[in-house]
Each structure stands twice: as structure tokens, then as C-alpha cells.
Amino acid sequence: MNPAKTGDSARPYHHGDLRRAILTAALDVITTDGPSALSLRDLARRAGVSHAAPAHHFKDRTGLLTAIAAEGYGLLAAALAEADDLRDAGVRYVRFAREHPAHFQVMFSPELLRENDLELTTARTLAGERLRAAVSAVPAEGRGPDPRLAGVAAWSLAHGFATLLLSHNLDGPVGDQDPDEVFRALTGMLFRPKQAPVPPS
């Protein structure tokens, strides 16, 4: 008898990467209905595996959401690593949020996560370091004397813009404009060299 044709083995369980399949199904649910709609049993059904299979990989719902957040921070860190400067880092941050809305939502919902998870804390730290590096590369006259506060300002601008964009609160002001270009214009208003005073005539 061929075991691949009997029982649960006839399901997609043996397709190769069950963990990835469950994560993908979870991201689809979050994108459509939010994190509160997640159910490990429903995800197992979607992946075509036994209801106990997701728990084998993630233990529980919190573990699954923590894995999604850790993956999100890793993707964000990789995106920020490609940035040419602080403005480009902000654009890439906003683009990440647009392309990975489910990750973005979970990453910044600490009440849903296992905060001491090593994979999560490592990925989050790396993403933070990439943003701080972009801020530090800006000359002091363009960001002020305190790089830490400049980092908060840069993060607040990118995160706030991304959040308002995803929640459709900027549909009117942004309209059909490219969000990347709109954000570039906003950063130009905040981080720019001080103009030299004009001498009296």
C-alpha cells in the first residue's frame, strides 16, 4: 500500500513546508478579517492538515502571531538595508507596510505577541538598528543635535503615514498620487538643512 494515497497523507501535508503554508493562510485571514479572526483549527483546515498540526509548529495562537511579527521585522530590516539615505528608508518603510499589511498590523500589536521570543527580539533589534543608521547618516544640521529624537521623528512620520494610508484616512489627500512620492515630499518638509540667514541689505 502506498502511504501517500491513504489517510491524512493524501492531503497537502507532504507538500514540503507546512509551516509556510500555515503562515500564508494566517496572513490571508489577518489581511481580510484581522488578527482576532485567527483560529488554529481553521488554519489547519485551510492548509489541509490535522487540527493538531499548527500547534506542533507554533504551540498556540500567540506563538503563530509572534512568528508572523518576527518574519515581518526581518522583512522590514532587509528593506531598510537597501535604503540609500533616510528619505529612502522612510519610503521603503511605507512600501513595506503597503506590501505586507498583515505583518505590519501584527508587528505593532504587542498585546498579541510573546515579547521575550528570541526570534522576535532579534529581528526587531535589527530593524531598529537599520533605521538608526539611516538617521545617523544625516548631517547634524539636517536632523538636530539629538539623533535619538530625530529617529523618533523619522519613525513617527513613516509609521504614521503608513498607518493612515492603510486605514484609508489619506484617500482624499493622496488620491491617485504615488504614495512613495507623497512621502518623499513630506520628508523634505521635516529633514532639510537649515538655511543660512540672509544678511541685512
Backbone as numpy.savetxt, mean C-alpha at the origin, in Angstrom:
# Nx Ny Nz CAx CAy CAz Cx Cy Cz
-5.21 -46.22 -8.80 -6.05 -45.03 -8.80 -5.17 -43.79 -8.80
-5.55 -42.84 -9.61 -4.79 -41.59 -9.68 -5.32 -40.61 -8.63
-4.52 -40.28 -7.58 -5.02 -39.42 -6.53 -5.36 -38.02 -7.03
-4.81 -37.61 -8.15 -5.09 -36.26 -8.66 -6.50 -36.15 -9.19
-7.22 -37.30 -9.31 -8.56 -37.28 -9.86 -9.61 -37.61 -8.82
-9.24 -37.68 -7.54 -10.19 -38.05 -6.51 -10.20 -37.02 -5.41
-11.36 -36.93 -4.73 -11.47 -36.11 -3.53 -11.08 -34.67 -3.76
-10.49 -34.07 -2.70 -10.10 -32.67 -2.75 -8.99 -32.42 -3.76
-8.22 -33.46 -4.08 -7.10 -33.25 -5.00 -7.59 -32.92 -6.40
-8.90 -33.12 -6.67 -9.43 -32.74 -7.97 -9.67 -31.24 -8.03
-9.63 -30.56 -6.87 -9.81 -29.12 -6.82 -8.49 -28.42 -7.18
-8.50 -27.09 -7.26 -7.27 -26.37 -7.64 -6.18 -26.38 -6.57
-6.36 -27.15 -5.49 -5.41 -27.17 -4.39 -4.00 -27.44 -4.86
-3.85 -28.31 -5.86 -2.53 -28.74 -6.30 -1.95 -27.84 -7.39
-2.59 -26.66 -7.63 -2.14 -25.84 -8.75 -0.78 -25.20 -8.50
-0.30 -25.21 -7.29 1.05 -24.70 -7.08 1.18 -23.80 -5.89
0.47 -22.69 -5.86 0.66 -21.72 -4.79 -0.67 -21.39 -4.14
-1.04 -22.20 -3.17 -2.31 -21.99 -2.48 -2.30 -20.68 -1.70
-1.18 -20.37 -1.09 -1.09 -19.14 -0.31 -1.39 -17.93 -1.18
-0.82 -17.90 -2.38 -1.05 -16.80 -3.31 -2.52 -16.75 -3.74
-3.11 -17.90 -3.96 -4.50 -17.96 -4.39 -5.42 -17.38 -3.31
-5.13 -17.68 -2.05 -5.96 -17.17 -0.96 -5.77 -15.66 -0.82
-4.52 -15.19 -0.92 -4.25 -13.76 -0.85 -4.98 -13.01 -1.97
-4.93 -13.56 -3.17 -5.59 -12.91 -4.30 -7.10 -12.85 -4.10
-7.67 -13.95 -3.61 -9.11 -13.96 -3.34 -9.46 -12.94 -2.26
-8.62 -12.84 -1.23 -8.86 -11.88 -0.15 -8.80 -10.45 -0.66
-7.84 -10.15 -1.52 -7.71 -8.81 -2.08 -8.93 -8.45 -2.92
-9.47 -9.41 -3.63 -10.68 -9.17 -4.42 -11.85 -8.81 -3.51
-11.99 -9.54 -2.40 -13.09 -9.28 -1.46 -12.94 -7.89 -0.85
-11.71 -7.56 -0.42 -11.48 -6.25 0.22 -11.75 -5.12 -0.75
-11.32 -5.28 -1.99 -11.55 -4.24 -3.00 -13.03 -3.99 -3.20
-13.82 -5.06 -3.19 -15.25 -4.95 -3.46 -16.06 -4.57 -2.22
-15.75 -5.23 -1.09 -16.63 -5.11 0.08 -15.92 -4.66 1.36
-14.60 -4.48 1.32 -13.89 -4.05 2.51 -13.42 -5.21 3.37
-12.47 -4.96 4.29 -11.90 -6.02 5.13 -12.91 -6.73 6.00
-13.96 -6.03 6.42 -14.94 -6.65 7.33 -15.68 -7.81 6.67
-15.65 -7.88 5.34 -16.35 -8.95 4.63 -15.54 -10.22 4.52
-14.28 -10.19 4.98 -13.42 -11.37 4.85 -13.88 -12.52 5.73
-13.89 -13.70 5.15 -14.18 -14.94 5.87 -13.26 -16.02 5.35
-12.50 -16.66 6.23 -11.59 -17.71 5.78 -12.35 -18.84 5.09
-13.53 -19.15 5.58 -14.32 -20.22 4.96 -14.72 -19.83 3.54
-15.13 -18.57 3.36 -15.50 -18.11 2.02 -14.30 -18.09 1.09
-13.14 -17.69 1.62 -11.93 -17.68 0.79 -11.54 -19.09 0.38
-11.72 -20.04 1.27 -11.43 -21.44 0.93 -12.34 -21.89 -0.21
-13.61 -21.51 -0.14 -14.54 -21.87 -1.21 -14.12 -21.25 -2.53
-13.72 -19.97 -2.48 -13.29 -19.29 -3.70 -12.05 -19.94 -4.30
-11.13 -20.39 -3.43 -9.89 -21.01 -3.91 -10.08 -22.48 -4.26
-11.25 -23.03 -3.91 -11.52 -24.41 -4.22 -10.76 -25.40 -3.36
-10.62 -25.07 -2.06 -9.89 -25.94 -1.14 -10.74 -26.18 0.10
-10.27 -27.06 0.99 -11.00 -27.33 2.21 -11.03 -26.09 3.09
-12.03 -25.99 3.95 -12.18 -24.79 4.77 -11.05 -24.61 5.76
-10.29 -25.68 6.02 -9.17 -25.59 6.96 -7.88 -25.12 6.29
-7.83 -25.12 4.97 -6.59 -24.80 4.26 -6.09 -23.38 4.53
-6.94 -22.34 4.51 -6.42 -20.98 4.79 -5.79 -20.85 6.17
-6.37 -21.52 7.15 -5.83 -21.46 8.51 -4.44 -22.09 8.58
-4.17 -23.05 7.72 -2.86 -23.68 7.70 -1.78 -22.67 7.32
-2.12 -21.74 6.44 -1.15 -20.75 5.97 -1.13 -19.48 6.81
-2.30 -19.07 7.35 -2.40 -17.76 8.00 -2.88 -17.82 9.45
-3.23 -19.00 9.93 -3.74 -19.23 11.29 -5.14 -18.67 11.48
-5.32 -17.39 11.21 -6.63 -16.78 11.41 -6.78 -15.56 10.51
-7.91 -14.88 10.65 -8.21 -13.71 9.82 -7.19 -12.60 10.04
-6.78 -12.41 11.29 -5.77 -11.38 11.58 -4.46 -11.70 10.90
-4.09 -12.96 10.90 -2.86 -13.37 10.22 -2.92 -13.11 8.73
-4.07 -13.35 8.12 -4.24 -13.10 6.69 -4.12 -11.61 6.39
-4.78 -10.77 7.18 -4.72 -9.33 6.96 -3.31 -8.80 7.20
-2.62 -9.37 8.17 -1.24 -8.96 8.44 -0.34 -9.31 7.26
-0.56 -10.48 6.67 0.22 -10.87 5.48 -0.05 -9.93 4.32
-1.29 -9.49 4.16 -1.63 -8.55 3.09 -0.93 -7.22 3.33
-0.94 -6.75 4.58 -0.29 -5.48 4.90 1.22 -5.57 4.67
1.83 -6.66 5.09 3.26 -6.84 4.90 3.61 -6.85 3.41
2.81 -7.53 2.63 3.03 -7.55 1.18 2.90 -6.14 0.61
1.90 -5.40 1.11 1.69 -4.04 0.64 2.88 -3.14 0.92
3.40 -3.21 2.14 4.57 -2.39 2.48 5.78 -2.77 1.63
5.91 -4.06 1.33 7.00 -4.49 0.46 6.87 -3.92 -0.94
5.65 -3.93 -1.46 5.41 -3.35 -2.78 5.65 -1.85 -2.77
5.23 -1.19 -1.70 5.44 0.25 -1.59 6.93 0.58 -1.51
7.66 -0.17 -0.72 9.11 0.06 -0.59 9.79 -0.10 -1.95
9.39 -1.10 -2.71 9.97 -1.32 -4.04 9.65 -0.15 -4.97
8.43 0.37 -4.88 8.04 1.50 -5.72 8.84 2.74 -5.35
9.00 3.00 -4.06 9.74 4.18 -3.62 11.22 4.08 -3.96
11.74 2.87 -4.02 13.15 2.68 -4.35 13.48 3.14 -5.76
12.48 3.19 -6.64 12.69 3.59 -8.03 12.55 5.10 -8.23
12.21 5.84 -7.16 11.93 7.27 -7.30 13.20 8.07 -7.57
13.07 9.08 -8.41 14.20 9.95 -8.74 14.43 11.01 -7.68
13.35 11.47 -7.04 13.45 12.51 -6.03 12.20 12.46 -5.16
12.05 13.41 -4.25 10.91 13.39 -3.34 9.59 13.52 -4.08
9.54 14.40 -5.07 8.29 14.56 -5.81 7.91 13.26 -6.49
8.88 12.59 -7.10 8.61 11.33 -7.76 8.22 10.25 -6.75
8.81 10.30 -5.56 8.43 9.35 -4.52 6.96 9.53 -4.15
6.52 10.78 -4.05 5.11 11.04 -3.75 4.19 10.55 -4.85
4.59 10.78 -6.09 3.80 10.29 -7.22 3.69 8.77 -7.17
4.81 8.11 -6.87 4.80 6.65 -6.81 3.97 6.14 -5.64
3.95 6.88 -4.56 3.11 6.53 -3.40 1.64 6.58 -3.79
1.23 7.66 -4.44 -0.15 7.80 -4.87 -0.51 6.73 -5.90
0.41 6.47 -6.82 0.17 5.46 -7.85 0.02 4.07 -7.22
0.85 3.79 -6.20 0.73 2.51 -5.50 -0.67 2.37 -4.90
-1.16 3.43 -4.26 -2.49 3.38 -3.64 -3.57 3.13 -4.69
-3.42 3.75 -5.85 -4.41 3.57 -6.92 -4.37 2.16 -7.49
-3.16 1.60 -7.60 -3.02 0.28 -8.22 -3.24 -0.86 -7.24
-3.10 -0.57 -5.94 -3.26 -1.61 -4.91 -4.18 -1.10 -3.79
-5.42 -0.77 -4.12 -6.31 -0.16 -3.12 -6.60 -1.05 -1.92
-6.68 -2.36 -2.13 -6.96 -3.27 -1.02 -5.77 -3.31 -0.06
-4.57 -3.43 -0.59 -3.37 -3.38 0.26 -3.36 -2.07 1.04
-3.58 -0.97 0.34 -3.50 0.35 0.95 -4.47 0.48 2.11
-5.67 -0.02 1.95 -6.67 0.08 3.00 -6.26 -0.70 4.24
-5.73 -1.89 4.03 -5.37 -2.76 5.16 -4.10 -2.27 5.85
-3.14 -1.78 5.10 -1.85 -1.36 5.66 -2.01 -0.32 6.76
-3.00 0.54 6.62 -3.16 1.65 7.55 -4.38 1.46 8.46
-4.68 0.20 8.75 -5.73 -0.16 9.70 -5.12 -1.03 10.79
-4.34 -0.42 11.69 -3.59 -1.22 12.67 -4.46 -2.09 13.57
-5.70 -1.71 13.75 -6.59 -2.51 14.60 -6.89 -3.87 13.98
-6.60 -4.03 12.69 -6.85 -5.30 12.00 -5.63 -6.21 11.98
-4.48 -5.69 12.43 -3.22 -6.38 12.18 -2.57 -6.90 13.46
-1.65 -7.85 13.26 -0.80 -8.34 14.35 0.47 -7.48 14.29
0.49 -6.44 15.10 1.48 -5.38 14.96 2.92 -5.85 15.21
3.12 -6.91 15.97 4.48 -7.38 16.26 4.98 -8.42 15.27
4.24 -8.62 14.19 4.65 -9.60 13.18 5.95 -9.14 12.53
6.94 -10.00 12.46 8.26 -9.63 11.97 8.24 -9.22 10.51
7.51 -9.96 9.68 7.44 -9.62 8.25 6.82 -8.24 8.07
5.79 -7.95 8.85 5.13 -6.65 8.75 6.05 -5.52 9.20
6.65 -5.67 10.36 7.50 -4.59 10.89 8.72 -4.35 10.00
9.27 -5.42 9.43 10.43 -5.28 8.55 10.06 -4.51 7.28
8.95 -4.91 6.65 8.53 -4.26 5.41 8.12 -2.81 5.66
7.45 -2.57 6.78 7.03 -1.20 7.11 8.25 -0.30 7.35
9.24 -0.84 8.06 10.46 -0.07 8.32 11.17 0.28 7.02
11.25 -0.67 6.11 11.92 -0.44 4.84 11.22 0.65 4.04
9.89 0.59 4.00 9.14 1.62 3.26 9.37 2.99 3.89
9.38 3.05 5.22 9.64 4.31 5.90 11.03 4.85 5.61
12.00 3.97 5.57 13.38 4.39 5.27 13.49 4.95 3.86
12.76 4.36 2.93 12.81 4.84 1.54 12.21 6.25 1.45
11.14 6.49 2.18 10.54 7.83 2.17 11.46 8.84 2.84
12.05 8.46 3.96 12.96 9.38 4.66 14.18 9.71 3.80
14.67 8.73 3.05 15.81 8.97 2.17 15.47 10.00 1.10
14.24 9.91 0.57 13.82 10.87 -0.45 13.72 12.28 0.13
13.24 12.37 1.37 13.13 13.68 2.03 14.52 14.24 2.32
15.41 13.40 2.81 16.75 13.85 3.17 17.52 14.36 1.97
17.17 13.88 0.78 17.88 14.31 -0.43 17.49 15.71 -0.87
16.42 16.25 -0.28 15.99 17.60 -0.63 16.87 18.60 0.12
17.43 19.60 -0.53 18.25 20.61 0.16 17.45 21.27 1.29
18.15 21.63 2.35 17.49 22.20 3.53 16.63 23.40 3.19
17.08 24.21 2.25 16.30 25.41 1.92 14.98 25.07 1.25
14.87 23.82 0.76 13.63 23.41 0.10 12.69 22.65 0.99
13.16 22.25 2.20 12.31 21.46 3.08 12.27 21.96 4.51
13.08 22.96 4.84 13.10 23.45 6.21 14.19 22.76 7.02
14.41 23.22 8.25 15.53 22.72 9.05 15.32 21.35 9.68
14.08 20.88 9.76 13.79 19.62 10.45 13.35 18.57 9.44
14.26 17.66 9.03 13.90 16.66 8.02 12.80 15.71 8.49
12.71 15.51 9.82 11.66 14.61 10.33 10.28 15.21 10.08
10.13 16.48 10.39 8.85 17.13 10.15 8.57 17.26 8.65
9.63 17.46 7.87 9.44 17.50 6.42 8.94 16.15 5.91
9.42 15.07 6.52 8.95 13.74 6.15 7.48 13.56 6.48
7.08 14.07 7.65 5.66 14.00 8.04 4.81 14.79 7.04
5.30 15.96 6.64 4.57 16.78 5.68 4.43 16.07 4.34
5.53 15.49 3.87 5.51 14.79 2.58 4.58 13.59 2.63
4.66 12.82 3.70 3.81 11.64 3.86 2.35 12.06 3.95
2.08 13.10 4.72 0.71 13.56 4.89 0.11 13.99 3.55
0.91 14.69 2.76 0.42 15.14 1.46 0.11 13.96 0.55
1.05 13.03 0.45 0.85 11.88 -0.44 -0.27 10.98 0.05
-0.27 10.70 1.35 -1.28 9.79 1.89 -2.66 10.43 1.85
-2.73 11.72 2.21 -4.01 12.39 2.18 -4.59 12.47 0.78
-3.75 12.82 -0.19 -4.20 12.90 -1.57 -4.68 11.53 -2.05
-3.90 10.48 -1.74 -4.28 9.13 -2.18 -5.59 8.70 -1.54
-5.76 8.98 -0.26 -6.98 8.58 0.44 -8.20 9.31 -0.12
-8.07 10.60 -0.32 -9.18 11.38 -0.89 -9.49 10.93 -2.31
-8.45 10.56 -3.05 -8.64 10.10 -4.42 -9.41 8.78 -4.44
-8.99 7.83 -3.59 -9.63 6.52 -3.58 -11.07 6.57 -3.09
-11.36 7.53 -2.21 -12.72 7.66 -1.68 -13.60 8.57 -2.55
-13.08 8.95 -3.71 -13.80 9.74 -4.72 -14.14 11.15 -4.23
-13.44 11.63 -3.21 -13.68 12.99 -2.75 -13.02 14.03 -3.65
-12.15 13.57 -4.55 -11.48 14.50 -5.46 -12.00 14.38 -6.89
-13.10 13.69 -7.07 -13.64 13.52 -8.43 -13.90 14.87 -9.08
-14.42 15.82 -8.31 -14.71 17.14 -8.86 -13.46 17.92 -9.19
-12.57 18.16 -8.18 -11.37 18.96 -8.45 -10.41 18.34 -9.46
-10.25 17.02 -9.41 -9.30 16.36 -10.31 -9.93 16.10 -11.67
-11.18 15.63 -11.65 -11.89 15.37 -12.90 -11.16 14.38 -13.79
-10.96 14.76 -15.04 -10.30 13.87 -16.01 -8.78 14.07 -16.05
-8.26 14.91 -15.17 -6.82 15.14 -15.16 -6.07 13.91 -14.66
-4.84 13.76 -15.09 -3.98 12.68 -14.64 -3.63 12.92 -13.16
-4.02 12.00 -12.25 -3.71 12.21 -10.83 -2.23 12.40 -10.56
-1.37 11.74 -11.34 0.07 11.90 -11.16 0.48 13.36 -11.38
-0.05 13.96 -12.43 0.31 15.34 -12.74 -0.29 16.32 -11.74
-1.49 16.02 -11.27 -2.10 16.87 -10.24 -1.25 16.84 -8.98
-0.80 15.66 -8.60 0.01 15.55 -7.39 1.36 16.25 -7.57
1.93 16.15 -8.74 3.20 16.86 -8.99 3.02 18.37 -8.77
1.88 18.89 -9.21 1.62 20.31 -9.03 1.49 20.65 -7.55
0.85 19.77 -6.79 0.68 20.02 -5.36 2.02 20.03 -4.64
2.90 19.11 -4.99 4.20 19.07 -4.33 5.01 20.31 -4.65
4.82 20.86 -5.84 5.52 22.08 -6.19 5.11 23.25 -5.32
3.87 23.20 -4.82 3.39 24.26 -3.93 4.00 24.16 -2.53
4.37 22.93 -2.14 4.83 22.71 -0.77 6.35 22.71 -0.65
7.03 21.97 -1.51 8.49 21.84 -1.41 9.14 22.59 -2.57
9.62 23.77 -2.30 10.30 24.56 -3.32 11.29 25.49 -2.64
12.35 25.81 -3.30 13.36 26.70 -2.70 12.77 28.06 -2.38
13.25 28.62 -1.30 12.81 29.97 -0.95 13.37 30.97 -1.95
12.55 31.91 -2.31 13.00 32.93 -3.24 13.84 33.96 -2.50
14.89 34.38 -3.15 15.75 35.42 -2.55 14.97 36.73 -2.49
15.11 37.46 -1.41 14.38 38.73 -1.30 14.82 39.70 -2.38
13.85 40.43 -2.87 14.12 41.40 -3.93 14.66 42.67 -3.29
15.85 43.13 -3.71 16.43 44.33 -3.09 15.58 45.55 -3.42
15.50 46.46 -2.49 14.69 47.67 -2.75 15.28 48.49 -3.89
14.43 49.07 -4.68 14.89 49.85 -5.83 15.25 51.28 -5.40
